Amino acid sequence: MTHPPPGTDGERRHLRAVARGSAATLAGAVLSTVAGFGLVLVVTRSVPPDTAGRFFAATAVFLVALATAGLGTDTGLARFVLRDARPGAVRHLVRVAGAPVLLVACGLALALAAALPDTRPLVWALPLAAIADLCLAAVRAHALFRSTVVVDRIVRPGLQVLLVAVVLLLGLPGAWLAAAWATAYAASAVLAGRALVALTGPVRRGGLDRGGVDRGGVDRGGVGARVFWSFTSPRAVARIAQVAVQRLDIVLVAWLLSPTDAAVYTVATRFVVFGQLANQAVSTVVQPRFTMILAGPPDEAPVLVNRVFGVTTGWSILLAWPVYLAVAAAPAAHLGWFGSSYVVDEAVAVAVVMAVGMLVAVASGPVDTLLLMTGRSGRSLANTLVALALDVGLCLVLVPRMGIVGAAVAWVVAVVVRCALAVVQLRGEIGLAPQAGRLLLAGALPVGCVGLPVALAGLVGLSPAAWLAASGLAGAGYAAVVWRLRARLAVDLVIAGLRPVRRTAVAA
């Protein structure tokens, strides 16, 4: 097998494409994260912890239900759309995926309204949210990310903060918080649907004739329902389990302890999303790129996958680790932003445990994304189910004994085990072995430039504002060092990817 030399045109082309998409999704992720942080800040400073805890638990249940209703179709579309991106084939896939998604979403909304009274103000929006996610996934599968950034990262979270703030200003009852939060999904459904129609045209009614041609005269072609769902079905369960791992701990804390404890736990773990969204910004864009590489020449694919995986993992570390290290270095100062009620020893311990766990998770790279794009959705499912079983089992054992710290330990164990399983499987399957030197350098820089300086400043005591200032100063120095080492870290490829290019180059 011939290995292409470092810096081949193929490698740079793929990495520049990832950089272009990642920059846009990262910008959206930053805005979404700030909005999410602002939402928690506004709620915790405006209502009692018990009311805040009920709100956070209800929204966590909603998001788990939304993942359930999605049935893994985002991954199925990402795998199959680029294999036949003709509008007729894409519309057919949307029909194949959309009907079950809408049916399940409506059923879940009715079930939750009957079983959990706290969710009634928001479950009406579940079908709208599911359709919005489906439409955005279909657009993303074309390696186009602007709609996701605008709709899902800017408009929806921004509206949620605005509407919740209006409810608080008007002094309406706590149930109105959930209703206001859910209303933003109506706007996202409209905008997401318009984005899909603009790309592929409307989904025609009436189905296909016997020749496989829809009544609009476009050849269906593409992937059949059986092939689509044979790949997607395992991912549906995995997606549910994945979101359950991310959100169910809040629900379990509220159930095993109290809504007040759930509010404290939510505040102590909220920072995790800052790094997660930075990591997802890279993972979302690299997903269709892995599909393109694996569908290319078989003698080049393994080497290209390793290089693209290693470089993008380094980018994730550079983006996410500074956030986790800044929080771990002075957790009490970070928690002070939410009010004195949330600066307690248990919350400080939770923040440190979660930060350490996320350092490990980010360093593993987009392993689950790569596992899925190699067609191993069954293994991804098994890994996620193991993680969910660990999370729930350990929560049931540890939370009654350790409080919210037990929930954090359970979550970290589940996430780290899931990542470790995927790494081992990919090493055996495709020989995954990214360059260790670049990853070690990417990890050492945030530790030395952010973690240590903020920790030293924390020894003399930091107020929330002083912690933010210290983190900002450390971040500025960190950015300067990264810039100086941009070639070794492949950050120069990010810069090259942001330069204007001809449409033909982007399409390539």
SVG drawing of the C-alpha trace seen along z (x, -y; Angstrom):
<svg xmlns="http://www.w3.org/2000/svg" viewBox="-52 -43 58 48">
<polyline fill="none" stroke="black" stroke-width="0.4" points="0.0,0.0 1.4,-3.4 1.1,-6.1 0.7,-9.6 3.3,-12.0 2.5,-14.5 0.6,-17.5 -0.9,-15.9 -3.4,-17.9 -6.1,-15.4 -5.3,-15.8 -5.2,-19.6 -8.4,-19.8 -10.3,-17.7 -8.8,-19.7 -9.6,-23.0 -13.1,-22.0 -13.4,-20.9 -11.9,-24.2 -14.4,-26.2 -17.4,-24.3 -15.9,-24.2 -15.4,-27.9 -19.0,-28.6 -20.3,-25.9 -17.9,-27.0 -19.1,-30.6 -22.7,-29.3 -21.6,-27.1 -20.1,-30.0 -23.3,-32.0 -25.5,-29.0 -23.3,-28.3 -23.4,-31.9 -27.2,-31.8 -27.4,-28.6 -25.2,-29.9 -27.2,-33.1 -30.4,-31.1 -29.2,-29.2 -27.8,-32.4 -31.1,-34.3 -33.2,-31.4 -31.0,-30.7 -30.8,-34.3 -34.6,-35.0 -36.4,-32.0 -36.0,-29.7 -33.7,-26.7 -36.8,-24.4 -38.5,-26.1 -35.2,-26.2 -34.6,-22.5 -38.1,-21.6 -37.5,-23.7 -34.1,-22.1 -35.5,-18.6 -38.4,-19.2 -36.2,-20.5 -33.8,-17.5 -36.7,-15.1 -37.8,-17.0 -34.3,-16.7 -34.1,-13.0 -37.6,-12.6 -36.4,-14.7 -33.4,-12.4 -35.8,-9.4 -38.1,-10.9 -35.2,-11.6 -34.7,-7.8 -31.0,-8.3 -32.0,-9.8 -29.3,-12.5 -26.6,-9.9 -28.6,-7.9 -28.9,-11.0 -25.3,-11.9 -24.3,-8.5 -26.5,-8.2 -27.3,-11.7 -23.8,-12.3 -23.9,-8.9 -26.8,-10.2 -27.5,-13.9 -30.0,-14.3 -33.0,-16.3 -35.4,-13.4 -33.3,-10.9 -33.0,-13.3 -36.7,-14.0 -37.3,-10.3 -35.0,-9.9 -36.8,-12.7 -40.1,-10.9 -38.6,-7.6 -37.3,-9.2 -39.9,-11.9 -43.1,-9.9 -41.8,-7.6 -40.1,-10.6 -43.3,-12.6 -45.4,-9.7 -43.0,-8.9 -42.7,-12.5 -46.5,-12.9 -46.8,-9.6 -44.1,-10.7 -45.7,-14.1 -48.9,-12.5 -47.2,-9.9 -45.1,-12.6 -48.1,-14.9 -50.0,-12.0 -47.1,-10.7 -45.1,-13.8 -47.2,-16.9 -44.1,-19.1 -43.5,-18.5 -47.0,-19.5 -46.2,-23.2 -43.5,-22.2 -44.2,-18.7 -46.6,-20.3 -43.5,-21.5 -41.9,-18.1 -43.2,-17.3 -42.1,-20.7 -38.6,-20.2 -38.3,-16.7 -39.2,-18.0 -36.8,-20.9 -33.9,-18.5 -34.8,-16.3 -34.8,-19.1 -31.5,-20.5 -29.9,-17.1 -30.9,-16.7 -29.3,-20.0 -26.1,-19.2 -25.8,-15.9 -24.9,-17.9 -21.9,-19.3 -23.8,-22.6 -23.9,-24.0 -25.1,-27.5 -28.7,-26.7 -27.8,-24.7 -25.7,-27.5 -28.4,-30.1 -31.4,-28.2 -30.1,-25.8 -27.2,-27.8 -28.4,-31.4 -32.2,-31.8 -33.6,-29.1 -31.3,-29.6 -31.5,-33.3 -35.3,-33.2 -35.3,-30.9 -33.4,-33.3 -35.5,-36.2 -38.8,-34.5 -37.8,-33.2 -36.6,-36.6 -40.0,-38.1 -41.8,-35.5 -39.5,-36.4 -40.0,-40.1 -43.8,-39.7 -43.7,-37.6 -45.6,-34.7 -45.8,-31.3 -43.0,-28.8 -44.8,-26.7 -44.6,-29.6 -40.8,-29.2 -41.1,-25.8 -43.7,-27.0 -41.6,-30.0 -38.6,-27.8 -40.5,-25.4 -42.0,-28.2 -38.7,-28.8 -38.9,-25.4 -41.9,-26.7 -39.7,-29.3 -36.9,-26.8 -39.3,-24.4 -40.4,-27.0 -36.9,-28.1 -35.5,-24.6 -38.2,-23.6 -37.6,-26.6 -33.9,-25.7 -34.6,-22.2 -37.1,-23.2 -34.7,-25.8 -32.1,-23.1 -34.2,-20.2 -37.6,-21.6 -40.8,-20.5 -41.5,-17.0 -44.2,-15.9 -47.3,-14.2 -48.6,-11.1 -45.5,-9.0 -43.9,-7.2 -45.2,-5.6 -44.3,-2.0 -41.2,-3.2 -39.8,-4.8 -40.4,-8.3 -42.2,-10.8 -45.1,-12.7 -43.0,-15.7 -40.9,-13.8 -37.7,-13.3 -36.1,-9.9 -36.1,-8.6 -33.0,-6.5 -31.0,-6.6 -31.4,-4.3 -34.4,-2.3 -36.2,-2.3 -34.9,1.1 -31.3,0.1 -31.8,-3.2 -33.4,-1.8 -31.1,1.3 -28.3,-1.2 -30.2,-3.8 -32.2,-1.7 -29.3,-0.7 -28.3,-4.4 -31.7,-5.4 -31.3,-3.4 -27.7,-4.7 -28.8,-8.3 -31.4,-7.9 -28.9,-6.3 -26.3,-9.0 -28.6,-11.9 -29.8,-10.0 -26.2,-9.8 -25.9,-13.5 -29.2,-14.6 -30.6,-11.8 -28.3,-12.5 -30.3,-15.8 -33.5,-13.8 -32.1,-11.2 -30.7,-13.8 -34.2,-15.4 -35.8,-12.1 -33.3,-10.6 -32.6,-13.8 -34.7,-17.0 -35.3,-19.6 -33.1,-22.0 -30.2,-19.5 -31.0,-19.2 -30.6,-22.9 -27.2,-22.9 -26.1,-20.0 -27.1,-21.7 -25.3,-24.9 -22.1,-22.9 -22.1,-21.0 -23.3,-23.8 -19.7,-24.7 -19.4,-21.2 -21.4,-22.4 -18.8,-25.1 -16.2,-22.5 -18.8,-20.0 -20.1,-22.4 -16.6,-23.3 -15.9,-19.6 -19.2,-19.1 -18.4,-21.9 -15.5,-19.9 -17.3,-16.5 -20.4,-17.6 -18.3,-19.0 -15.9,-16.0 -18.8,-13.5 -19.5,-13.8 -15.8,-14.4 -15.0,-10.9 -17.7,-9.5 -16.0,-11.1 -12.6,-9.8 -13.8,-6.2 -15.6,-6.2 -12.4,-7.2 -9.4,-5.1 -9.0,-2.3 -5.2,-2.5 -5.3,-6.2 -8.3,-6.1 -6.6,-4.7 -3.8,-7.2 -6.1,-10.1 -8.5,-9.1 -5.6,-8.9 -4.3,-12.3 -7.6,-14.1 -8.7,-12.4 -5.4,-13.5 -5.5,-17.0 -9.2,-17.6 -8.7,-16.0 -5.9,-18.5 -8.2,-21.3 -10.8,-20.1 -8.2,-20.0 -7.1,-23.5 -10.6,-24.7 -12.1,-22.8 -9.4,-22.2 -8.8,-25.9 -12.5,-26.1 -12.3,-22.9 -8.9,-23.9 -10.0,-27.4 -13.0,-26.0 -11.0,-23.2 -8.4,-25.7 -10.9,-27.9 -14.3,-26.2 -15.7,-28.2 -15.1,-31.5 -16.8,-30.1 -19.9,-29.0 -20.1,-32.4 -21.7,-33.8 -24.9,-31.9 -25.2,-33.2 -24.1,-32.2 -26.7,-29.4 -24.7,-27.5 -21.2,-27.9 -21.2,-24.8 -18.5,-22.1 -20.5,-19.5 -20.9,-21.8 -17.1,-22.6 -16.3,-18.8 -18.8,-18.2 -17.1,-20.9 -13.7,-19.4 -14.8,-15.8 -16.6,-16.9 -13.7,-19.0 -11.2,-16.1 -13.6,-13.7 -14.1,-16.0 -10.4,-16.5 -10.2,-12.8 -13.3,-12.7 -12.1,-15.5 -8.7,-14.0 -10.2,-10.8 -11.4,-12.7 -14.5,-12.1 -14.2,-8.4 -17.9,-7.7 -18.4,-9.7 -15.7,-7.8 -17.0,-4.5 -20.4,-5.4 -19.0,-6.5 -17.2,-3.1 -20.7,-1.5 -20.3,-0.1 -23.5,-1.5 -24.0,1.7 -20.8,1.2 -21.6,-2.4 -25.0,-1.2 -23.3,1.4 -20.8,-1.2 -23.5,-3.7 -25.7,-1.2 -22.8,-0.1 -22.3,-3.8 -26.0,-4.3 -26.1,-1.2 -23.0,-2.4 -24.4,-5.9 -27.8,-4.8 -26.4,-2.0 -23.8,-4.1 -26.2,-7.0 -28.6,-4.6 -25.7,-3.4 -23.7,-6.6 -26.2,-9.4 -27.9,-8.3 -24.4,-7.9 -22.4,-10.8 -25.1,-13.2 -24.6,-15.1 -20.9,-14.2 -22.0,-10.6 -23.9,-11.7 -20.8,-13.4 -18.6,-10.4 -21.2,-8.1 -21.3,-10.4 -17.6,-10.7 -17.1,-6.9 -19.8,-6.3 -18.4,-8.9 -14.7,-7.7 -15.6,-4.1 -17.6,-4.8 -14.8,-6.7 -12.2,-4.0 -14.3,-1.3 -14.5,-3.2 -10.8,-3.9 -9.9,-0.2 -12.4,0.9 -11.1,-1.6 -7.5,-0.6 -8.5,3.0 -10.8,2.1 -8.9,-0.5 -5.6,-0.8 -6.5,-4.2 -3.2,-5.7 -3.0,-9.5 0.3,-11.2 0.9,-11.4 3.4,-14.3 0.9,-16.8 -1.8,-15.8 0.7,-16.0 1.6,-19.5 -2.0,-20.5 -2.7,-19.3 0.4,-20.8 -0.3,-24.4 -3.7,-24.9 -2.3,-23.3 0.7,-25.6 -0.9,-28.7 -4.3,-28.6 -4.6,-25.9 -1.5,-26.8 -1.8,-30.6 -5.5,-30.5 -4.7,-28.0 -1.9,-30.2 -4.2,-33.2 -6.8,-31.2 -4.5,-30.6 -4.9,-34.2 -8.7,-34.0 -10.7,-35.1 -14.1,-36.7 -16.3,-35.6 -15.3,-38.8 -11.6,-38.4 -11.7,-34.7 -13.2,-35.8 -10.5,-38.5 -7.7,-36.0 -9.0,-33.5 -9.3,-36.1 -5.7,-37.2 -4.4,-33.7 -6.5,-33.0 -4.9,-35.9 -1.4,-34.6 -2.5,-31.1 -3.8,-32.4 -0.5,-34.1 1.4,-30.9 -0.9,-28.9 -0.5,-31.5 3.3,-31.2 3.0,-27.4 0.3,-27.5 2.1,-25.4 3.0,-22.6 -0.6,-22.5 -2.0,-22.7 -3.9,-25.9 -2.5,-27.4 -4.9,-25.0 -7.8,-26.6 -6.7,-30.0 -6.3,-28.8 -9.8,-27.2 -11.3,-30.5 -10.1,-32.3 -12.6,-32.8 -12.5,-30.0 -14.3,-29.3 -17.5,-27.3 -15.9,-24.4 -13.1,-24.1 -15.7,-24.0 -17.6,-21.3 -14.5,-19.2"/>
</svg>
